[in-house]
Amino acid sequence: MRCGKIPTEFIFGSNCTIETPSGEEWNNNRVRLDDDVDCFTGGSRNLRFTGARIYNQLTGKSNSLSLGTLCSVFQAEMYEILQCARSDDLRHRYSDSVAMY
């Protein structure tokens, strides 16, 4: 059955922190950008289709995902962030700092 809700899932045991700079920090150039790996994600939708794209700057790998007609931009954004975090390129980088933009 198709659903517009994203189920909540809690995964404990991961050694990570999440930093979300404020707009003021960005405007005042107080955001740390010295991560080991930079990943860029983006979701979009036109009148007919929704898609997502992931780019890993370290490896130069890019992946585009077609998400069909019923997916919202928010769902595309969440899906691509999840796919980026689960990618083989990042799963084994235990002590590196990874930034997702």
C-alpha positions in Angstrom: 0.0 0.0 0.0 1.4 3.4 -0.9 1.7 5.9 1.9 2.9 9.5 2.2 4.4 8.9 5.7 8.0 8.1 6.6 8.1 5.5 9.4 10.2 6.5 12.4 13.2 4.3 13.0 15.8 4.7 15.8 19.2 3.1 15.2 21.5 3.3 18.2 25.1 2.2 18.4 26.3 4.6 15.6 29.2 6.8 16.7 28.2 10.0 15.0 27.2 13.6 15.7 25.0 15.8 13.6 25.7 19.5 13.3 23.1 21.9 11.8 24.4 25.4 11.4 21.9 28.2 11.8 21.3 30.8 9.0 23.2 33.3 11.2 26.3 31.1 11.4 26.2 30.7 7.6 25.8 34.4 7.1 28.6 35.3 9.5 31.0 32.7 8.0 31.2 30.6 11.2 30.6 27.2 9.6 33.4 24.6 9.7 34.0 23.2 6.2 37.1 21.1 6.8 35.4 17.6 6.6 37.2 14.6 5.3 34.4 13.7 2.9 31.9 16.1 1.3 28.6 14.7 -0.1 26.1 16.8 -2.0 22.5 15.7 -2.2 19.5 17.2 -4.0 15.9 16.3 -4.6 13.6 17.8 -7.2 10.2 17.4 -8.8 8.6 18.5 -12.0 5.0 18.1 -13.1 5.4 14.4 -13.8 8.4 12.9 -11.9 10.5 13.1 -8.7 14.2 12.4 -8.5 17.2 12.6 -6.3 20.9 12.9 -6.9 23.9 12.1 -4.7 27.5 13.2 -5.4 30.6 12.1 -3.3 33.3 14.7 -3.9 36.1 12.4 -2.5 35.4 9.6 -5.0 33.9 11.7 -7.8 31.0 9.2 -7.9 27.5 10.4 -8.7 24.2 8.6 -8.5 20.8 9.7 -9.8 17.6 8.1 -8.5 14.2 8.2 -10.2 11.5 8.1 -7.5 8.4 8.0 -9.7 5.3 10.2 -9.7 3.9 9.9 -6.1 7.0 11.0 -4.1 7.3 14.5 -2.7 10.4 16.6 -2.7 10.7 16.2 1.1 10.6 12.4 0.7 13.2 12.6 -2.1 15.5 14.6 0.2 15.2 12.2 3.1 15.7 9.2 0.8 18.9 10.6 -0.7 20.4 11.5 2.6 19.7 7.9 3.8 21.2 6.4 0.7 24.3 8.6 1.0 24.8 7.6 4.7 24.3 3.9 3.7 26.7 4.0 0.7 29.6 1.7 0.7 32.0 4.6 0.2 31.0 6.0 3.6 30.0 3.0 5.7 33.6 2.0 6.4 35.0 5.5 7.2 34.8 5.2 11.0 36.9 8.2 12.2 36.3 10.6 9.3 34.2 13.7 9.3 31.5 13.5 6.6 29.5 16.5 5.5 26.2 16.3 3.6 25.0 19.4 1.9 
